[in-house]
Amino acid sequence: MAAVGIYKPWYSAGIKEWLFTTDHKKIAVFYGVTTLLFFLIAGLMALGIRLELWQPGLQFVSPETYNYLLTGHGVVMLLWWAIGVWSAFANFLIPLMIGARDVAFPRLNALSWWTFFAASVLVLLTLIPSNHVKMMWTGYPPYSLNDDAGITALYVFIIHLTGAASIMGAVNFIVTTLRMRAPGVSLKNMNLLLHGIMAANVIQLLGVPSFAGAVTMLFLDKYLGTNFFNPNLGGDPLIYENVFWFYSHPAVYVMILPAFGVFSEVIATFARKPIFGQITMVFAIWAIALLGFMVWVHHLFTSGIPDWVRIVFSYTTVLIGVPTGIKIFNWVATLYKGSIRYTTPMLFTLGGIFMFLIGGLTGIPLALPSFDINAQDSQFVVAHFHYVLGMATTLGAFSGIYYWFPKLTGKMYNEKLGKLSFWIIMIGSNLFYFFQFIIGLEGMPRRYADYPPIPEFIELQHIQTIGAFILAFGILLSLINWVVSALKGKEAGANPWGSNSLEWQIPSPPPPHNFDRIPELPEGWDPYDYGRHKPQHA
């Protein structure tokens, strides 16, 4: 039987129960609320940057404060939102999708969030002017070793804490997915979101130690007198860049692979069709994860490396577009002749694919040394990765929040407000980032607080800033929608989407133990196979 009977929903627990919880659903809420709050902080920093760039000259902030806003926006948006938000999804969905009652290591799961919370407190401390960190999120030496760059130790401790939290989460999610699946849920037929999350966490396990090592060497150079990056004493700053980007480019796929999983879940449900080429989708996910570790040198094309190295890594960077292209082709094929419902989650998914396609296509010229050498550190690069990481990832996360909102809260969101939010976000983001491509090609560098009073530059900066505020308004509408709907929304029922996936076969919100008994699944069961099989416990 599915979980039935009388039980308290997750949100009715007392403060003590929340503070000492090991329930994966409550920890998912902790992660979700934390990442959304820091998403807002990073967004406000971005608006501050845009206001400063409205006109040439310095209007609102000093160059030092501008550097802090850039650093804070980058660190928080990447580590707290684009990576951190998927910990909320993984915690909530993995046990429900595989028919388990919790994650493999509940206490480790709780420790992971509290470690993440400690890092969050340190980030808030950087809001104090005397604690500003101004070395950009990359922390490149030699600048990061200067006192003008801020408190390097604070940056290092933040990275170590978030890295430790992510490794604890990765171990938990991988073991849970591999060892706690219900009978009938195999690696072949389990949800593609689970493959995306597991691949992302394998990257975390392999890559985070490299990132931690890079910032540890920074700490040792600045405070203990070592010389890893001092060329006068045999060091080399390029060591840092190589070690840093060995993780930080694969981290792009930590951010986007779970979003790809969300796209697959939503498209299958609202097209009422199985995923076209499901096995090839699995191989494409893992191919992206593998190839992600073979492309980092394209970040160093302008650093004086030999031409043959540029050529090799140019090829590997272009090659990673092949499994990505397979996924986009399969999504389009799934939509073909489907019975499509353009719900809010579906619109956010289609918008996310569109934005990723623009970001991916503009990444191809950046993979070519002849183009990249001229566009490096320009606003063109900023536009490229904001289409991929800023918008495709965010639209994927928003799609997932809307899609599983009824399951988490037991309430339905406001459909009209959700769709309005989507269209405003799409208009604002494309006004913002598309014109960033143009000003980048015109020669506007990134990370500059000032620029020449060229009329074309001023006009393009105005368009971008207007787009940024339109984008912010669209995001605000979604946040309002979630809060009001969670409090006053209509009852959703257990399975408002008519999905065959396991998480939709239990009450909404899920009971504390998820399932009264482990699900029994018929041979050939598939979460995307509409009309043929249903779980026996449904």
HUGIZI-V971321 format. One record per run of one state. SS is the DSSP state (H for helix, E for strand, C for the rest). FROM is the first residue (numbers start at 1). LEN is the number of residues. If there is no record, write none. Layout:
SS;FROM;LEN
SS;FROM;LEN
//
This chain:
C;1;9
H;10;3
C;13;2
H;15;5
C;20;4
H;24;29
C;53;10
H;63;21
C;84;1
H;85;14
C;99;7
H;106;20
C;126;3
H;129;3
C;132;1
E;133;1
C;134;9
H;143;3
C;146;1
H;147;3
E;150;1
C;151;1
H;152;28
C;180;12
H;192;32
C;224;7
H;231;3
C;234;3
H;237;12
C;249;1
H;250;22
C;272;6
H;278;17
C;295;1
H;296;5
C;301;6
H;307;29
C;336;8
H;344;23
C;367;2
H;369;7
C;376;2
E;378;1
H;379;31
C;410;1
E;411;1
C;412;3
H;415;27
C;442;3
E;445;1
C;446;9
H;455;34
C;489;2
E;491;1
C;492;10
H;502;4
C;506;33
//
